[in-house]
Amino acid sequence: PHGSGPLPPPPPPAPWEPFAFALLASLILSALLAWYLASPVKRLRAAFKAMAGGRLETRVGSLMRRGDEIADLGREFDDMAAKLQSLVLAQRRLLHDVSHELRSPLARLQVALGIVRQEPEKLNLAIERMEREVGRLDGLIGEILTLSRINSGVGEGLTEEVDLGEVVEGIVHDARFEAGSQGREIRFTDQDGVRVRGRQALLARSVENVVRNGLRFSPPSGTLDVEVGHEGGQAVVRVRDRGPGIPESDLEAVFEPFHRAPGNDGPDGSGLGLAIARGAVELHGGSIAARNMDDGGLCVEIRLPAVRP
């Protein structure tokens, strides 16, 4: 049409518009970043608060879908929570078991005192019973204190180089006196140069408890085999009896405090020997396991990091 021509160019943007756009984009990105970072932190804070309130089952596994350091922190929290829950539950169970185990000898002491009051002529018999129960209480409390020290992490100073064969040989030598009076035999096999690093007293205690447990379940005139050797860079101690063995379901449970396998319900033993053995072995970075042998009997195997010659 008449008078038409090219459109005039648009007016140039105002000088503040690019800055406003950049500021708006920065605000949006900052808000998204703040939400991305603050949301899991709030979950972690809530989880810590729940743990402090006693809810030990609290976990933050939903954070693990992330691929950053916060996800690593979430995994560390879950690991910590699982260990803490396990420790607290173990302590509660131990306290319950301790109260149960202490109740029986205390009840027998009360019965003995009642006999003294009602039948003074049986004083000597009652005193003998009380001495026996006091001895059991003393032994039980000593075992509980040992287990408590091990569980509290007395792992400092485990730097002594120990000749494991020499330690086990001493234990076998002492145990033969007891075994001989019961008609049992202990066969000892030692491979020279088996050395580990740790605390000799704790290692000796763990092996002694396993050996005595094997003797307790060995039949009259039976044989207990004790072997020390090297396998795959590890020091290995095996103690095998010729007893009835234990149910497969109890192979792990026998290392729990106060657990007694079927056939060990008598007054002998506190039910803490194998628990102390496991605690001492694990404190030295090793492992302990039990298995039934095909031709009968139970084999308890201790594995420890060996010192390279």
C-alpha atoms as a printed R data frame, in Angstrom:
    type eleno elety resid chain resno      x       y       z
1   ATOM     1    CA   PRO     A     1  0.000   0.000   0.000
2   ATOM     2    CA   HIS     A     2  0.786   3.605  -0.403
3   ATOM     3    CA   GLY     A     3  3.200   4.909   2.202
4   ATOM     4    CA   SER     A     4  4.207   1.405   3.416
5   ATOM     5    CA   GLY     A     5  7.885   0.674   4.007
6   ATOM     6    CA   PRO     A     6 10.171  -1.503   6.138
7   ATOM     7    CA   LEU     A     7  9.203  -1.845   9.769
8   ATOM     8    CA   PRO     A     8 11.266   0.157  12.141
9   ATOM     9    CA   PRO     A     9 13.808  -1.903  14.118
10  ATOM    10    CA   PRO     A    10 12.738  -2.869  17.632
11  ATOM    11    CA   PRO     A    11 14.018  -0.672  20.363
12  ATOM    12    CA   PRO     A    12 17.266  -1.887  21.922
13  ATOM    13    CA   PRO     A    13 16.868  -3.708  25.284
14  ATOM    14    CA   ALA     A    14 17.271  -1.697  28.334
15  ATOM    15    CA   PRO     A    15 20.711  -2.037  29.928
16  ATOM    16    CA   TRP     A    16 19.266  -3.668  33.077
17  ATOM    17    CA   GLU     A    17 17.361  -6.472  31.289
18  ATOM    18    CA   PRO     A    18 20.324  -8.913  30.793
19  ATOM    19    CA   PHE     A    19 21.265  -8.457  34.415
20  ATOM    20    CA   ALA     A    20 17.691  -9.079  35.525
21  ATOM    21    CA   PHE     A    21 17.500 -12.247  33.432
22  ATOM    22    CA   ALA     A    22 20.822 -13.503  34.791
23  ATOM    23    CA   LEU     A    23 19.705 -12.709  38.336
24  ATOM    24    CA   LEU     A    24 16.423 -14.570  37.855
25  ATOM    25    CA   ALA     A    25 18.212 -17.618  36.416
26  ATOM    26    CA   SER     A    26 20.690 -17.532  39.304
27  ATOM    27    CA   LEU     A    27 17.874 -17.389  41.828
28  ATOM    28    CA   ILE     A    28 16.108 -20.351  40.221
29  ATOM    29    CA   LEU     A    29 19.298 -22.410  40.042
30  ATOM    30    CA   SER     A    30 20.220 -21.462  43.601
31  ATOM    31    CA   ALA     A    31 16.772 -22.475  44.841
32  ATOM    32    CA   LEU     A    32 17.003 -25.837  43.060
33  ATOM    33    CA   LEU     A    33 20.527 -26.399  44.387
34  ATOM    34    CA   ALA     A    34 19.481 -25.424  47.900
35  ATOM    35    CA   TRP     A    35 16.548 -27.845  47.729
36  ATOM    36    CA   TYR     A    36 18.790 -30.587  46.329
37  ATOM    37    CA   LEU     A    37 21.251 -30.154  49.192
38  ATOM    38    CA   ALA     A    38 18.920 -29.201  52.034
39  ATOM    39    CA   SER     A    39 16.375 -31.978  51.561
40  ATOM    40    CA   PRO     A    40 18.722 -34.893  52.348
41  ATOM    41    CA   VAL     A    41 20.380 -32.897  55.117
42  ATOM    42    CA   LYS     A    42 16.960 -32.467  56.732
43  ATOM    43    CA   ARG     A    43 16.376 -36.223  56.421
44  ATOM    44    CA   LEU     A    44 19.733 -36.906  58.027
45  ATOM    45    CA   ARG     A    45 18.974 -34.471  60.827
46  ATOM    46    CA   ALA     A    46 15.609 -36.129  61.413
47  ATOM    47    CA   ALA     A    47 17.305 -39.550  61.401
48  ATOM    48    CA   PHE     A    48 19.872 -38.422  63.969
49  ATOM    49    CA   LYS     A    49 17.080 -37.046  66.122
50  ATOM    50    CA   ALA     A    50 15.183 -40.344  65.845
51  ATOM    51    CA   MET     A    51 18.299 -42.306  66.812
52  ATOM    52    CA   ALA     A    52 18.855 -40.041  69.794
53  ATOM    53    CA   GLY     A    53 15.249 -40.734  70.791
54  ATOM    54    CA   GLY     A    54 15.895 -44.470  70.906
55  ATOM    55    CA   ARG     A    55 14.475 -45.528  67.530
56  ATOM    56    CA   LEU     A    56 17.473 -47.667  66.593
57  ATOM    57    CA   GLU     A    57 15.795 -49.094  63.496
58  ATOM    58    CA   THR     A    58 16.026 -45.694  61.755
59  ATOM    59    CA   ARG     A    59 17.681 -45.789  58.329
60  ATOM    60    CA   VAL     A    60 18.128 -43.297  55.468
61  ATOM    61    CA   GLY     A    61 18.435 -45.727  52.581
62  ATOM    62    CA   SER     A    62 16.458 -43.426  50.250
63  ATOM    63    CA   LEU     A    63 19.550 -41.193  50.018
64  ATOM    64    CA   MET     A    64 21.564 -43.966  48.428
65  ATOM    65    CA   ARG     A    65 19.978 -43.353  45.034
66  ATOM    66    CA   ARG     A    66 22.077 -40.225  44.799
67  ATOM    67    CA   GLY     A    67 25.580 -40.429  43.401
68  ATOM    68    CA   ASP     A    68 27.316 -37.817  45.518
69  ATOM    69    CA   GLU     A    69 29.006 -37.442  48.892
70  ATOM    70    CA   ILE     A    70 25.666 -37.078  50.659
71  ATOM    71    CA   ALA     A    71 24.755 -40.596  49.490
72  ATOM    72    CA   ASP     A    72 28.069 -41.803  50.951
73  ATOM    73    CA   LEU     A    73 27.185 -40.051  54.191
74  ATOM    74    CA   GLY     A    74 23.786 -41.785  54.167
75  ATOM    75    CA   ARG     A    75 25.421 -45.184  53.729
76  ATOM    76    CA   GLU     A    76 27.822 -44.445  56.567
77  ATOM    77    CA   PHE     A    77 24.894 -43.458  58.751
78  ATOM    78    CA   ASP     A    78 23.044 -46.699  57.998
79  ATOM    79    CA   ASP     A    79 26.162 -48.745  58.758
80  ATOM    80    CA   MET     A    80 26.632 -46.880  62.028
81  ATOM    81    CA   ALA     A    81 22.965 -47.298  62.941
82  ATOM    82    CA   ALA     A    82 23.048 -51.035  62.200
83  ATOM    83    CA   LYS     A    83 26.151 -51.547  64.348
84  ATOM    84    CA   LEU     A    84 24.740 -49.424  67.146
85  ATOM    85    CA   GLN     A    85 21.458 -51.327  67.065
86  ATOM    86    CA   SER     A    86 23.319 -54.628  67.138
87  ATOM    87    CA   LEU     A    87 25.457 -53.528  70.089
88  ATOM    88    CA   VAL     A    88 22.535 -52.185  72.095
89  ATOM    89    CA   LEU     A    89 20.430 -55.286  71.471
90  ATOM    90    CA   ALA     A    90 23.380 -57.481  72.398
91  ATOM    91    CA   GLN     A    91 23.873 -55.535  75.623
92  ATOM    92    CA   ARG     A    92 20.190 -55.823  76.480
93  ATOM    93    CA   ARG     A    93 20.218 -59.545  75.773
94  ATOM    94    CA   LEU     A    94 23.400 -59.952  77.818
95  ATOM    95    CA   LEU     A    95 21.859 -58.084  80.744
96  ATOM    96    CA   HIS     A    96 18.772 -60.294  80.575
97  ATOM    97    CA   ASP     A    97 20.885 -63.458  80.367
98  ATOM    98    CA   VAL     A    98 23.159 -62.348  83.202
99  ATOM    99    CA   SER     A    99 20.187 -61.721  85.486
100 ATOM   100    CA   HIS     A   100 18.809 -65.151  84.576
101 ATOM   101    CA   GLU     A   101 22.129 -66.930  85.139
102 ATOM   102    CA   LEU     A   102 22.718 -65.205  88.483
103 ATOM   103    CA   ARG     A   103 19.244 -66.063  89.708
104 ATOM   104    CA   SER     A   104 19.843 -69.835  89.827
105 ATOM   105    CA   PRO     A   105 22.885 -69.929  92.163
106 ATOM   106    CA   LEU     A   106 21.379 -67.179  94.301
107 ATOM   107    CA   ALA     A   107 18.191 -69.216  94.648
108 ATOM   108    CA   ARG     A   108 20.218 -72.264  95.713
109 ATOM   109    CA   LEU     A   109 22.070 -70.130  98.248
110 ATOM   110    CA   GLN     A   110 18.740 -69.030  99.689
111 ATOM   111    CA   VAL     A   111 17.624 -72.664  99.911
112 ATOM   112    CA   ALA     A   112 20.842 -73.576 101.723
113 ATOM   113    CA   LEU     A   113 20.315 -70.725 104.192
114 ATOM   114    CA   GLY     A   114 16.763 -71.914 104.785
115 ATOM   115    CA   ILE     A   115 18.044 -75.428 105.522
116 ATOM   116    CA   VAL     A   116 20.509 -74.015 108.081
117 ATOM   117    CA   ARG     A   117 17.710 -72.171 109.856
118 ATOM   118    CA   GLN     A   118 15.254 -75.051 109.836
119 ATOM   119    CA   GLU     A   119 17.653 -77.985 110.276
120 ATOM   120    CA   PRO     A   120 20.807 -76.865 112.094
121 ATOM   121    CA   GLU     A   121 22.103 -80.443 112.140
122 ATOM   122    CA   LYS     A   122 22.640 -80.155 108.348
123 ATOM   123    CA   LEU     A   123 24.946 -77.164 108.745
124 ATOM   124    CA   ASN     A   124 28.006 -78.798 107.196
125 ATOM   125    CA   LEU     A   125 26.037 -80.003 104.177
126 ATOM   126    CA   ALA     A   126 24.534 -76.535 103.692
127 ATOM   127    CA   ILE     A   127 27.935 -74.838 104.020
128 ATOM   128    CA   GLU     A   128 29.362 -77.175 101.386
129 ATOM   129    CA   ARG     A   129 26.498 -76.283  99.044
130 ATOM   130    CA   MET     A   130 26.959 -72.551  99.698
131 ATOM   131    CA   GLU     A   131 30.691 -72.752  99.025
132 ATOM   132    CA   ARG     A   132 29.970 -74.462  95.724
133 ATOM   133    CA   GLU     A   133 27.435 -71.846  94.667
134 ATOM   134    CA   VAL     A   134 29.683 -68.955  95.731
135 ATOM   135    CA   GLY     A   135 32.452 -70.478  93.607
136 ATOM   136    CA   ARG     A   136 30.097 -70.663  90.633
137 ATOM   137    CA   LEU     A   137 29.053 -67.052  91.147
138 ATOM   138    CA   ASP     A   138 32.678 -65.958  91.353
139 ATOM   139    CA   GLY     A   139 33.549 -67.806  88.150
140 ATOM   140    CA   LEU     A   140 30.490 -66.475  86.328
141 ATOM   141    CA   ILE     A   141 31.189 -62.878  87.316
142 ATOM   142    CA   GLY     A   142 34.812 -63.261  86.229
143 ATOM   143    CA   GLU     A   143 33.690 -64.547  82.819
144 ATOM   144    CA   ILE     A   144 31.198 -61.694  82.471
145 ATOM   145    CA   LEU     A   145 33.905 -59.122  83.242
146 ATOM   146    CA   THR     A   146 36.247 -60.724  80.703
147 ATOM   147    CA   LEU     A   147 33.561 -60.672  78.017
148 ATOM   148    CA   SER     A   148 32.717 -57.064  78.866
149 ATOM   149    CA   ARG     A   149 36.349 -55.975  78.532
150 ATOM   150    CA   ILE     A   150 36.655 -57.713  75.182
151 ATOM   151    CA   ASN     A   151 33.404 -56.232  73.866
152 ATOM   152    CA   SER     A   152 34.430 -52.759  75.008
153 ATOM   153    CA   GLY     A   153 37.381 -52.950  72.613
154 ATOM   154    CA   VAL     A   154 40.529 -53.615  74.590
155 ATOM   155    CA   GLY     A   155 42.302 -53.908  71.255
156 ATOM   156    CA   GLU     A   156 45.050 -51.464  72.088
157 ATOM   157    CA   GLY     A   157 48.531 -52.859  72.360
158 ATOM   158    CA   LEU     A   158 47.900 -55.950  70.225
159 ATOM   159    CA   THR     A   159 51.434 -55.718  68.860
160 ATOM   160    CA   GLU     A   160 53.203 -58.530  70.681
161 ATOM   161    CA   GLU     A   161 54.555 -61.240  68.381
162 ATOM   162    CA   VAL     A   162 53.273 -64.541  69.731
163 ATOM   163    CA   ASP     A   163 54.396 -68.080  68.931
164 ATOM   164    CA   LEU     A   164 50.942 -69.618  68.597
165 ATOM   165    CA   GLY     A   165 52.212 -73.191  68.634
166 ATOM   166    CA   GLU     A   166 53.995 -72.593  71.922
167 ATOM   167    CA   VAL     A   167 50.864 -71.046  73.464
168 ATOM   168    CA   VAL     A   168 48.631 -73.925  72.373
169 ATOM   169    CA   GLU     A   169 51.190 -76.525  73.473
170 ATOM   170    CA   GLY     A   170 51.153 -75.070  76.987
171 ATOM   171    CA   ILE     A   171 47.365 -75.206  77.083
172 ATOM   172    CA   VAL     A   172 47.358 -78.824  75.858
173 ATOM   173    CA   HIS     A   173 49.979 -79.758  78.477
174 ATOM   174    CA   ASP     A   174 47.779 -78.400  81.277
175 ATOM   175    CA   ALA     A   175 44.589 -79.901  79.841
176 ATOM   176    CA   ARG     A   176 46.128 -83.386  79.689
177 ATOM   177    CA   PHE     A   177 46.106 -83.576  83.492
178 ATOM   178    CA   GLU     A   178 42.355 -83.066  83.503
179 ATOM   179    CA   ALA     A   179 41.782 -85.312  80.482
180 ATOM   180    CA   GLY     A   180 43.882 -88.147  81.898
181 ATOM   181    CA   SER     A   181 41.784 -88.403  85.030
182 ATOM   182    CA   GLN     A   182 38.718 -88.869  82.804
183 ATOM   183    CA   GLY     A   183 40.329 -91.420  80.516
184 ATOM   184    CA   ARG     A   184 40.506 -89.006  77.598
185 ATOM   185    CA   GLU     A   185 43.493 -88.392  75.348
186 ATOM   186    CA   ILE     A   186 44.657 -85.174  73.661
187 ATOM   187    CA   ARG     A   187 46.688 -85.451  70.453
188 ATOM   188    CA   PHE     A   188 48.632 -82.330  69.546
189 ATOM   189    CA   THR     A   189 50.050 -81.525  66.095
190 ATOM   190    CA   ASP     A   190 52.189 -78.419  65.648
191 ATOM   191    CA   GLN     A   191 53.679 -76.832  62.553
192 ATOM   192    CA   ASP     A   192 56.799 -74.864  63.504
193 ATOM   193    CA   GLY     A   193 56.954 -71.121  63.029
194 ATOM   194    CA   VAL     A   194 53.265 -70.253  63.362
195 ATOM   195    CA   ARG     A   195 53.384 -66.723  64.719
196 ATOM   196    CA   VAL     A   196 50.687 -64.081  65.107
197 ATOM   197    CA   ARG     A   197 50.562 -60.556  66.430
198 ATOM   198    CA   GLY     A   198 48.411 -59.773  69.446
199 ATOM   199    CA   ARG     A   199 48.036 -60.220  73.169
200 ATOM   200    CA   GLN     A   200 49.197 -63.613  74.366
201 ATOM   201    CA   ALA     A   201 46.893 -63.796  77.397
202 ATOM   202    CA   LEU     A   202 43.767 -63.193  75.293
203 ATOM   203    CA   LEU     A   203 44.826 -65.669  72.619
204 ATOM   204    CA   ALA     A   204 45.567 -68.289  75.260
205 ATOM   205    CA   ARG     A   205 42.196 -67.687  76.895
206 ATOM   206    CA   SER     A   206 40.339 -68.170  73.622
207 ATOM   207    CA   VAL     A   207 42.144 -71.413  72.734
208 ATOM   208    CA   GLU     A   208 41.817 -72.757  76.283
209 ATOM   209    CA   ASN     A   209 38.069 -72.182  76.256
210 ATOM   210    CA   VAL     A   210 37.733 -74.080  72.966
211 ATOM   211    CA   VAL     A   211 39.897 -76.973  74.236
212 ATOM   212    CA   ARG     A   212 37.959 -77.252  77.487
213 ATOM   213    CA   ASN     A   213 34.700 -77.157  75.574
214 ATOM   214    CA   GLY     A   214 35.960 -80.019  73.418
215 ATOM   215    CA   LEU     A   215 36.940 -82.031  76.493
216 ATOM   216    CA   ARG     A   216 33.527 -81.481  78.028
217 ATOM   217    CA   PHE     A   217 31.827 -83.096  75.044
218 ATOM   218    CA   SER     A   218 34.389 -85.828  74.395
219 ATOM   219    CA   PRO     A   219 33.132 -89.291  75.340
220 ATOM   220    CA   PRO     A   220 34.941 -91.316  78.034
221 ATOM   221    CA   SER     A   221 38.204 -92.729  76.672
222 ATOM   222    CA   GLY     A   222 37.743 -90.450  73.669
223 ATOM   223    CA   THR     A   223 40.373 -88.464  71.799
224 ATOM   224    CA   LEU     A   224 40.615 -84.706  71.309
225 ATOM   225    CA   ASP     A   225 42.716 -83.558  68.357
226 ATOM   226    CA   VAL     A   226 44.401 -80.155  68.564
227 ATOM   227    CA   GLU     A   227 46.237 -78.880  65.497
228 ATOM   228    CA   VAL     A   228 48.219 -75.695  64.798
229 ATOM   229    CA   GLY     A   229 49.370 -74.800  61.296
230 ATOM   230    CA   HIS     A   230 49.509 -72.391  58.353
231 ATOM   231    CA   GLU     A   231 46.907 -72.134  55.605
232 ATOM   232    CA   GLY     A   232 46.745 -69.445  52.937
233 ATOM   233    CA   GLY     A   233 48.757 -66.902  54.883
234 ATOM   234    CA   GLN     A   234 46.713 -67.474  58.038
235 ATOM   235    CA   ALA     A   235 47.480 -69.174  61.318
236 ATOM   236    CA   VAL     A   236 44.958 -71.945  61.970
237 ATOM   237    CA   VAL     A   237 44.050 -73.744  65.186
238 ATOM   238    CA   ARG     A   238 41.663 -76.690  64.969
239 ATOM   239    CA   VAL     A   239 40.145 -78.474  67.943
240 ATOM   240    CA   ARG     A   240 38.162 -81.585  67.112
241 ATOM   241    CA   ASP     A   241 36.293 -83.792  69.561
242 ATOM   242    CA   ARG     A   242 34.573 -87.134  69.051
243 ATOM   243    CA   GLY     A   243 31.347 -86.132  70.753
244 ATOM   244    CA   PRO     A   244 27.807 -86.113  69.398
245 ATOM   245    CA   GLY     A   245 28.193 -82.782  67.583
246 ATOM   246    CA   ILE     A   246 25.481 -80.148  67.637
247 ATOM   247    CA   PRO     A   247 22.486 -79.336  65.424
248 ATOM   248    CA   GLU     A   248 23.340 -77.356  62.307
249 ATOM   249    CA   SER     A   249 21.038 -74.562  63.499
250 ATOM   250    CA   ASP     A   250 23.246 -74.076  66.586
251 ATOM   251    CA   LEU     A   251 26.611 -73.822  64.818
252 ATOM   252    CA   GLU     A   252 26.504 -70.020  64.930
253 ATOM   253    CA   ALA     A   253 24.531 -69.689  68.152
254 ATOM   254    CA   VAL     A   254 27.099 -71.575  70.263
255 ATOM   255    CA   PHE     A   255 29.294 -68.468  70.129
256 ATOM   256    CA   GLU     A   256 26.559 -66.301  71.659
257 ATOM   257    CA   PRO     A   257 26.733 -65.518  75.405
258 ATOM   258    CA   PHE     A   258 24.953 -68.052  77.636
259 ATOM   259    CA   HIS     A   259 23.943 -70.255  74.741
260 ATOM   260    CA   ARG     A   260 24.209 -73.918  75.604
261 ATOM   261    CA   ALA     A   261 23.932 -76.558  72.964
262 ATOM   262    CA   PRO     A   262 21.617 -79.516  73.603
263 ATOM   263    CA   GLY     A   263 23.256 -81.881  76.060
264 ATOM   264    CA   ASN     A   264 25.077 -79.080  77.890
265 ATOM   265    CA   ASP     A   265 22.376 -78.017  80.285
266 ATOM   266    CA   GLY     A   266 24.195 -79.112  83.390
267 ATOM   267    CA   PRO     A   267 25.797 -76.819  85.951
268 ATOM   268    CA   ASP     A   268 29.291 -77.139  84.452
269 ATOM   269    CA   GLY     A   269 30.299 -74.192  82.340
270 ATOM   270    CA   SER     A   270 28.950 -70.674  82.320
271 ATOM   271    CA   GLY     A   271 27.878 -70.565  78.690
272 ATOM   272    CA   LEU     A   272 30.419 -67.779  78.094
273 ATOM   273    CA   GLY     A   273 33.527 -69.713  77.082
274 ATOM   274    CA   LEU     A   274 32.967 -69.743  73.324
275 ATOM   275    CA   ALA     A   275 31.589 -66.189  73.383
276 ATOM   276    CA   ILE     A   276 34.840 -65.030  75.007
277 ATOM   277    CA   ALA     A   277 36.825 -67.042  72.465
278 ATOM   278    CA   ARG     A   278 34.997 -65.400  69.567
279 ATOM   279    CA   GLY     A   279 35.399 -61.915  71.033
280 ATOM   280    CA   ALA     A   280 39.137 -62.380  71.586
281 ATOM   281    CA   VAL     A   281 39.702 -63.877  68.132
282 ATOM   282    CA   GLU     A   282 37.744 -61.140  66.354
283 ATOM   283    CA   LEU     A   283 39.621 -58.528  68.365
284 ATOM   284    CA   HIS     A   284 42.795 -59.891  66.738
285 ATOM   285    CA   GLY     A   285 41.271 -59.644  63.257
286 ATOM   286    CA   GLY     A   286 40.516 -63.345  63.012
287 ATOM   287    CA   SER     A   287 37.493 -65.604  62.796
288 ATOM   288    CA   ILE     A   288 36.159 -68.665  64.585
289 ATOM   289    CA   ALA     A   289 33.665 -71.223  63.306
290 ATOM   290    CA   ALA     A   290 32.304 -74.635  64.194
291 ATOM   291    CA   ARG     A   291 31.278 -77.478  61.931
292 ATOM   292    CA   ASN     A   292 30.085 -81.041  62.367
293 ATOM   293    CA   MET     A   293 32.388 -83.691  60.932
294 ATOM   294    CA   ASP     A   294 31.043 -86.354  58.610
295 ATOM   295    CA   ASP     A   295 32.416 -89.172  60.758
296 ATOM   296    CA   GLY     A   296 31.175 -87.644  64.012
297 ATOM   297    CA   GLY     A   297 32.280 -84.973  66.416
298 ATOM   298    CA   LEU     A   298 32.612 -81.212  66.279
299 ATOM   299    CA   CYS     A   299 35.529 -79.213  64.877
300 ATOM   300    CA   VAL     A   300 36.114 -75.635  66.021
301 ATOM   301    CA   GLU     A   301 38.495 -73.700  63.780
302 ATOM   302    CA   ILE     A   302 40.269 -70.467  64.686
303 ATOM   303    CA   ARG     A   303 41.905 -68.405  61.935
304 ATOM   304    CA   LEU     A   304 44.218 -65.471  62.649
305 ATOM   305    CA   PRO     A   305 46.408 -63.232  60.467
306 ATOM   306    CA   ALA     A   306 49.863 -64.817  60.497
307 ATOM   307    CA   VAL     A   307 53.117 -62.925  60.825
308 ATOM   308    CA   ARG     A   308 55.196 -63.434  57.707
309 ATOM   309    CA   PRO     A   309 58.604 -64.893  58.398
